[in-house]
Amino acid sequence: MDVSSEEAQTVASGLFNWYQFELNDRNNLKSEPPEPLPESVELKRLLRQLAVA
């Protein structure tokens, strides 16, 4: 997905909400995704940006 798309903004908003309000609830955490996530240049770039923040 294009990082400037509305879909990307929705995903980012959901992640921020999860981080700020739901991370303390251990029941919401899972050890592994149900299936391997595809590698993407956009995801790697986002993870690098989050690591710096």
C-alpha positions as CSV (number, residue, x, y, z in Angstrom):
1,M,0.0,0.0,0.0
2,D,1.2,3.5,-0.6
3,V,2.3,5.1,2.6
4,S,0.4,8.3,1.8
5,S,-2.9,6.5,1.1
6,E,-6.0,6.7,3.3
7,E,-5.6,3.0,3.9
8,A,-2.1,3.5,5.3
9,Q,-3.3,6.4,7.5
10,T,-6.0,4.1,8.9
11,V,-3.4,1.4,9.7
12,A,-1.1,3.9,11.3
13,S,-3.9,5.3,13.4
14,G,-4.9,1.9,14.6
15,L,-1.3,1.1,15.5
16,F,-0.9,4.3,17.5
17,N,-4.2,3.6,19.3
18,W,-3.1,0.1,20.1
19,Y,0.3,1.3,21.4
20,Q,-1.2,4.1,23.5
21,F,-4.3,2.4,25.0
22,E,-4.2,-1.4,24.6
23,L,-0.5,-2.4,25.0
24,N,-0.9,-2.8,28.7
25,D,-3.5,-5.5,28.3
26,R,-1.5,-8.7,27.9
27,N,-4.5,-10.4,26.5
28,N,-4.2,-8.3,23.3
29,L,-0.6,-9.4,22.7
30,K,0.2,-12.5,20.6
31,S,3.6,-14.1,20.4
32,E,3.5,-14.9,16.7
33,P,1.4,-13.8,13.7
34,P,-0.8,-16.6,12.4
35,E,1.2,-16.8,9.2
36,P,4.4,-15.2,8.0
37,L,4.1,-11.6,7.0
38,P,5.3,-10.6,3.5
39,E,8.4,-8.5,3.3
40,S,7.9,-5.1,1.9
41,V,10.1,-2.0,1.3
42,E,7.5,0.2,2.8
43,L,7.2,-1.8,6.0
44,K,11.0,-1.9,6.5
45,R,11.1,1.8,6.0
46,L,8.3,2.4,8.5
47,L,10.0,0.1,11.1
48,R,13.3,2.1,10.6
49,Q,11.4,5.4,11.2
50,L,9.8,4.0,14.3
51,A,13.1,2.8,15.7
52,V,14.5,6.3,15.4
53,A,11.5,8.0,17.0
